[in-house]
Amino acid sequence: MKALSEKPRVDTEKAKEMQERARERNLILQEMKNHGPSTIDELSKATSMEKSKLLMHLIAMRQFGKVLIMGERDNQLVYGLPQEIKS
């Protein structure tokens, strides 16, 4: 039986995946902070990330309230940061 004070072991592969996911999401957020609301095409060019990976990150970040859909441009959704909404 494990003692309560014993820390659970984190699989090193899982930890690396989590760190990479956090790094990629921070890169997306930083791009939006620097250049404002962006489409997946624009973000893909700026971050060199595949569009499918970007979409998965944007979906997750939207669920966590980190990004919002701001509208459309060139038949694509435009994603932005919540603080970019003008009241």
PyMOL commands that set and color helices and strands:
alter all, ss='L'
color gray80, all
select helices_A, chain A and resi 12-35+40-47+51-63+82-84
alter helices_A, ss='H'
color red, helices_A
select strands_A, chain A and resi 68-73+76-80
alter strands_A, ss='S'
color yellow, strands_A
deselect
rebuild
show_as cartoon
